[in-house]
């Protein structure tokens, strides 16, 4: 197998989220939800990988692995357990964590909302109600006030388009609703939240004397293709599916360009509301003539059944880049491989796409740094570069983690690395 070089200005890191890693009996909407037999393996989110206690050891592992940047989230329900309350102990915990991250040479990227909501916020309707924008903006202000001197890079939402579908389109996330009208309303409210948060974060950090602020959002992007490549009707349906799921959201969130799919509730003008194009990419979907999407039997798949399609990473990155014209940050790109049997091959193939892509990709965050609670799949879906024994919470860097470490150090893959880590590995079908 051949080696390749990665762009010198591409920062390589990993990502995780607070709720999936921290553990604890936190008053967010997933706490009770994960204990009602909706999780595939029967686990619940309260254990995670005990990241609330193990954060320092985890950052030390990141430093040894050579991670240049780390995307993480702070838990809104910890910082604001009640609407009118700020938990300074939680704030100080995150400040200590971010400070230590910086001392180890790791650049922080802070995600403000990663699927979970405080119980009090969801009880008031969450993002279904335009009046609740003020609550989110208050939280944004708290975060920037306490972390703005330590963090210059922000992601307002993780996968808002996927969140709306999973929570309000029958996808199994709390609150478990299934109403297309509500999906549209939630996306419309979240788009307004993002635009106002983008403006507020810039404004607050400018007052603090900083000019290096970068704000974006992480849109869930999929490659869509007709199940029958010769079907004109299926090809058209794939285009419509792509537009409704991701393109309309990208234009609204990033450009203030609204459409019948997403309502302009705040009267926003068209403009630029991002400093980077945030991509979250995992798979390709084949669109059927009747019904929704599917995978093809012979295509390579992850342990959770998602098709492995590396070229899609460039395709969706190009789509966002062409929409907003901003540098692309791959905010999450990972694979479930419980035995770590093909993840090295997967990393080789995914990053090879970026090595040859002629678009300005400036960040890459592998999902995830360590095994964690993977929402409806629970603890069984192991995506981490670092393995976790959930009974002892012991960490072990996987073979793929060692491979990624060498990729960062060498700025690519040498022929020797390919022979040691990749040759002979195969995907499942």
ZIWOBEL-V987281 format. One record per residue. PSI is psi as a letter, one per 20 degrees, with the letter a starting at -180 (999 if undefined). OMEGA is omega as a letter, one per 40 degrees, with the letter a starting at -180 (NA if undefined). NEAR is the number of other C-alpha atoms within 8 Angstrom. Layout:
psi=PSI omega=OMEGA near=NEAR
psi=PSI omega=OMEGA near=NEAR
This chain:
psi=q omega=a near=7
psi=q omega=i near=6
psi=r omega=i near=10
psi=r omega=i near=9
psi=q omega=i near=8
psi=q omega=i near=11
psi=p omega=a near=7
psi=h omega=a near=5
psi=j omega=i near=5
psi=o omega=i near=10
psi=p omega=a near=9
psi=p omega=a near=11
psi=b omega=i near=13
psi=r omega=a near=15
psi=q omega=i near=14
psi=r omega=i near=13
psi=q omega=a near=10
psi=g omega=a near=12
psi=h omega=a near=11
psi=i omega=a near=14
psi=h omega=a near=15
psi=h omega=a near=13
psi=a omega=i near=15
psi=q omega=a near=8
psi=m omega=a near=6
psi=q omega=a near=9
psi=m omega=i near=10
psi=r omega=a near=10
psi=i omega=i near=13
psi=i omega=a near=10
psi=g omega=i near=13
psi=h omega=a near=7
psi=g omega=a near=9
psi=i omega=i near=12
psi=j omega=a near=11
psi=k omega=i near=7
psi=k omega=i near=7
psi=i omega=a near=10
psi=p omega=a near=14
psi=g omega=a near=9
psi=j omega=i near=8
psi=j omega=i near=9
psi=r omega=i near=10
psi=r omega=a near=12
psi=i omega=a near=14
psi=i omega=i near=9
psi=g omega=a near=10
psi=b omega=i near=16
psi=k omega=i near=14
psi=k omega=a near=12
psi=h omega=i near=12
psi=h omega=i near=9
psi=h omega=a near=7
psi=j omega=a near=8
psi=h omega=a near=9
psi=g omega=i near=9
psi=h omega=i near=7
psi=g omega=i near=9
psi=h omega=i near=11
psi=g omega=i near=9
psi=g omega=i near=8
psi=g omega=a near=9
psi=g omega=i near=11
psi=h omega=i near=7
psi=i omega=i near=10
psi=j omega=i near=9
psi=p omega=a near=14
psi=h omega=a near=10
psi=q omega=a near=13
psi=p omega=i near=13
psi=p omega=a near=14
psi=r omega=i near=12
psi=q omega=i near=12
psi=q omega=a near=12
psi=o omega=a near=11
psi=g omega=a near=13
psi=h omega=i near=13
psi=g omega=a near=10
psi=h omega=i near=12
psi=m omega=i near=13
psi=h omega=i near=13
psi=q omega=a near=9
psi=h omega=a near=8
psi=k omega=a near=5
psi=p omega=i near=7
psi=p omega=i near=8
psi=n omega=a near=10
psi=h omega=i near=7
psi=g omega=i near=6
psi=g omega=i near=9
psi=g omega=a near=10
psi=h omega=i near=8
psi=g omega=a near=8
psi=h omega=i near=9
psi=g omega=i near=11
psi=g omega=a near=8
psi=g omega=a near=10
psi=g omega=i near=11
psi=g omega=a near=9
psi=h omega=i near=10
psi=g omega=a near=12
psi=h omega=i near=10
psi=h omega=i near=7
psi=j omega=i near=9
psi=k omega=a near=8
psi=p omega=a near=12
psi=p omega=a near=9
psi=p omega=i near=14
psi=o omega=a near=13
psi=p omega=i near=12
psi=p omega=a near=14
psi=h omega=i near=13
psi=o omega=a near=13
psi=m omega=i near=12
psi=g omega=a near=6
psi=q omega=i near=11
psi=q omega=i near=13
psi=q omega=i near=14
psi=h omega=a near=10
psi=h omega=a near=9
psi=g omega=i near=11
psi=h omega=i near=11
psi=h omega=i near=7
psi=j omega=i near=7
psi=i omega=i near=9
psi=c omega=a near=10
psi=j omega=i near=11
psi=i omega=a near=9
psi=p omega=i near=11
psi=h omega=a near=8
psi=h omega=a near=5
psi=i omega=i near=11
psi=h omega=a near=12
psi=h omega=i near=7
psi=g omega=i near=9
psi=g omega=a near=9
psi=h omega=i near=11
psi=g omega=i near=8
psi=g omega=i near=10
psi=g omega=i near=11
psi=g omega=i near=11
psi=g omega=a near=8
psi=g omega=a near=9
psi=h omega=i near=11
psi=h omega=a near=8
psi=h omega=a near=9
psi=i omega=a near=9
psi=h omega=i near=10
psi=i omega=a near=7
psi=h omega=a near=8
psi=p omega=i near=11
psi=i omega=a near=11
psi=p omega=a near=10
psi=q omega=i near=13
psi=o omega=a near=13
psi=g omega=a near=14
psi=q omega=i near=12
psi=o omega=i near=13
psi=l omega=a near=12
psi=h omega=i near=12
psi=h omega=i near=12
psi=g omega=i near=9
psi=g omega=a near=10
psi=g omega=a near=13
psi=g omega=a near=11
psi=h omega=a near=12
psi=h omega=a near=15
psi=j omega=i near=16
psi=k omega=i near=13
psi=k omega=a near=12
psi=i omega=i near=10
psi=j omega=i near=9
psi=q omega=i near=11
psi=q omega=e near=9
psi=j omega=i near=7
psi=k omega=a near=11
psi=r omega=i near=9
psi=n omega=a near=9
psi=o omega=a near=9
psi=h omega=i near=8
psi=h omega=i near=6
psi=h omega=i near=10
psi=g omega=i near=12
psi=g omega=a near=12
psi=g omega=a near=12
psi=g omega=i near=12
psi=h omega=i near=13
psi=g omega=i near=12
psi=g omega=a near=14
psi=h omega=i near=10
psi=g omega=i near=11
psi=h omega=i near=13
psi=g omega=a near=11
psi=g omega=a near=12
psi=g omega=a near=12
psi=h omega=i near=9
psi=g omega=i near=11
psi=g omega=a near=13
psi=g omega=a near=9
psi=g omega=a near=9
psi=g omega=i near=13
psi=g omega=a near=10
psi=g omega=a near=8
psi=g omega=a near=11
psi=h omega=i near=13
psi=g omega=i near=9
psi=h omega=i near=7
psi=i omega=i near=7
psi=j omega=a near=6
psi=q omega=i near=8
psi=j omega=a near=6
psi=j omega=a near=5
psi=p omega=i near=11
psi=p omega=a near=10
psi=p omega=i near=14
psi=a omega=i near=15
psi=q omega=a near=14
psi=n omega=a near=15
psi=p omega=i near=15
psi=o omega=a near=13
psi=p omega=i near=10
psi=q omega=i near=13
psi=p omega=i near=11
psi=p omega=i near=12
psi=q omega=i near=11
psi=q omega=i near=13
psi=g omega=i near=10
psi=o omega=a near=7
psi=i omega=a near=9
psi=i omega=a near=4
psi=o omega=i near=8
psi=h omega=a near=7
psi=g omega=i near=7
psi=h omega=i near=14
psi=g omega=i near=11
psi=g omega=i near=8
psi=h omega=i near=11
psi=h omega=i near=13
psi=g omega=i near=9
psi=g omega=i near=8
psi=g omega=i near=9
psi=g omega=a near=12
psi=g omega=a near=9
psi=h omega=a near=10
psi=g omega=a near=9
psi=h omega=a near=13
psi=g omega=i near=9
psi=g omega=i near=13
psi=g omega=a near=14
psi=g omega=a near=12
psi=h omega=a near=13
psi=g omega=a near=13
psi=g omega=a near=14
psi=h omega=a near=14
psi=i omega=a near=14
psi=k omega=a near=14
psi=n omega=a near=11
psi=r omega=a near=11
psi=r omega=i near=9
psi=h omega=a near=5
psi=h omega=a near=8
psi=p omega=a near=13
psi=q omega=i near=10
psi=n omega=a near=10
psi=h omega=a near=9
psi=j omega=a near=5
psi=k omega=a near=5
psi=q omega=i near=7
psi=q omega=i near=6
psi=p omega=a near=7
psi=a omega=a near=7
psi=o omega=a near=8
psi=k omega=i near=12
psi=q omega=i near=13
psi=i omega=i near=9
psi=q omega=i near=11
psi=o omega=a near=18
psi=o omega=a near=12
psi=p omega=i near=16
psi=o omega=a near=13
psi=p omega=i near=14
psi=h omega=a near=12
psi=r omega=i near=11
psi=q omega=i near=13
psi=p omega=i near=12
psi=p omega=a near=13
psi=p omega=i near=14
psi=q omega=i near=12
psi=g omega=i near=8
psi=p omega=a near=4
psi=b omega=a near=5
psi=d omega=a near=7
psi=r omega=a near=8
psi=r omega=i near=9
psi=q omega=i near=9
psi=q omega=a near=7
psi=h omega=a near=5
psi=i omega=a near=5
psi=q omega=i near=9
psi=q omega=a near=10
psi=q omega=i near=12
psi=r omega=i near=13
psi=i omega=i near=9
psi=j omega=i near=7
psi=j omega=i near=6
psi=p omega=i near=11
psi=p omega=i near=12
psi=o omega=a near=11
psi=n omega=a near=9
psi=h omega=a near=9
psi=h omega=i near=8
psi=h omega=i near=12
psi=g omega=i near=13
psi=g omega=a near=11
psi=g omega=a near=9
psi=h omega=i near=13
psi=g omega=i near=12
psi=h omega=i near=9
psi=g omega=a near=8
psi=g omega=a near=13
psi=g omega=a near=13
psi=h omega=i near=7
psi=g omega=a near=9
psi=i omega=i near=11
psi=j omega=a near=8
psi=q omega=i near=9
psi=q omega=a near=11
psi=p omega=i near=16
psi=p omega=i near=12
psi=o omega=a near=14
psi=h omega=i near=14
psi=p omega=i near=14
psi=o omega=a near=12
psi=r omega=a near=10
psi=q omega=i near=10
psi=o omega=i near=11
psi=n omega=a near=13
psi=h omega=a near=10
psi=j omega=a near=4
psi=k omega=a near=10
psi=h omega=a near=9
psi=j omega=a near=10
psi=h omega=i near=10
psi=g omega=i near=13
psi=g omega=i near=12
psi=g omega=i near=9
psi=g omega=i near=10
psi=g omega=a near=11
psi=g omega=a near=9
psi=g omega=a near=11
psi=h omega=i near=9
psi=h omega=i near=10
psi=g omega=i near=12
psi=h omega=a near=11
psi=h omega=a near=10
psi=i omega=a near=6
psi=p omega=i near=7
psi=l omega=i near=4
psi=q omega=a near=7
psi=m omega=i near=6
psi=o omega=a near=11
psi=i omega=i near=10
psi=q omega=i near=12
psi=p omega=i near=15
psi=o omega=i near=15
psi=p omega=i near=12
psi=o omega=e near=13
psi=r omega=i near=14
psi=g omega=a near=11
psi=q omega=i near=11
psi=q omega=a near=15
psi=r omega=i near=14
psi=o omega=a near=15
psi=m omega=i near=11
psi=c omega=a near=8
psi=i omega=i near=9
psi=i omega=i near=11
psi=b omega=a near=15
psi=i omega=a near=12
psi=h omega=a near=9
psi=n omega=a near=14
psi=o omega=a near=12
psi=i omega=a near=14
psi=q omega=i near=12
psi=h omega=i near=13
psi=p omega=i near=12
psi=q omega=i near=12
psi=p omega=i near=12
psi=o omega=a near=8
psi=h omega=i near=8
psi=h omega=a near=4
psi=i omega=a near=5
psi=k omega=i near=9
psi=p omega=i near=7
psi=q omega=i near=8
psi=p omega=i near=7
psi=p omega=a near=10
psi=r omega=i near=10
psi=h omega=i near=10
psi=h omega=i near=13
psi=h omega=i near=11
psi=h omega=i near=10
psi=g omega=i near=11
psi=h omega=i near=10
psi=g omega=i near=11
psi=h omega=i near=9
psi=g omega=i near=10
psi=g omega=a near=11
psi=h omega=a near=8
psi=i omega=a near=8
psi=l omega=i near=10
psi=b omega=a near=11
psi=p omega=i near=13
psi=r omega=i near=10
psi=h omega=i near=9
psi=g omega=i near=6
psi=g omega=i near=11
psi=h omega=i near=14
psi=h omega=a near=9
psi=h omega=a near=7
psi=h omega=a near=11
psi=g omega=a near=12
psi=p omega=i near=9
psi=i omega=i near=4
psi=q omega=a near=8
psi=q omega=i near=7
psi=q omega=i near=8
psi=q omega=i near=6
psi=999 omega=NA near=7
